[in-house]
């Protein structure tokens, strides 16, 4: 027997139904801080260093995403 259930809801409704916390204020604050940092003229080196510290698996994770978005069309190995 096969049963399919289709749920039509917004991401907010799904979050509430699953009992997940609302991180909207945290996200808005994070984005505001990033915009403020970029507006102050952050150097590319500082931005890269920041991204490396946030990337899952550090350098390996960053290289994976770099390969995923490589415009040469090569697939990551």
N, C-alpha and C positions, 0 to 999 in steps of 0.2 A: 504494500500500500504506500502511496506517495501523497503527502499533504503539502501544499504550498500555502504559505501565509505571506501576504503582502501588507506592509505597514506604510502608510503615507503620513509622514510627519516631518516637521522642521528639525534641524539639528538641535535646537533648543528643547523641543518637546522630547526628542530621543534622549538627550542628556538627563532631563528630569525623570523620565520613565525608568532609566537605568540607575538613578540615584547618584549620578556623578556630580562632583562639585562644580560650581560656577566660577570659572577663572577669568571671567570677563574683566573685572577691575584690575587683576594682575596683568592680563594681556595688554589692556589699554595703557597702563603705567609703563610697561616694558617698551611698547611701541613709542610712547612719548619720550622716554629716555634715549632710545636709539635715534629718533629724529633730532633731538637736542644735541646729541653727540655729533651727528653728521653735520648739522648746521654750524657747529663750532669749528668745522674744518679738520676733522680727524684725518690723520695720514693713512694712506693705503696699508702701510706696515702695521699700524695699530689695529686696523680693521681686520687684517688677515690674522694677526695674533689672537684677537678676540674670537674669530670664527674657529680657529684651530682648537681653542680651549672648550668650545661648545660642541664641536663635532663628535658624534659617536665614534668610538674607537680611535680618537685622535687623528693622527696623520693618515692612517689607512682609510678611515671613514671619509676624510676630506678628499683624498685621491679618488675614492670610489665615486663621489658626487661630481668631482671635476670631470671624470671620464664619462659619466652619464650625460653631462651637458656639453660635451665636447662637440663643436660645430663641424668637425671633420667627418662625422657620421660613423666613426668607428664604435663598435660595441665594447663595453668593458669586458676584460678577460677574467 
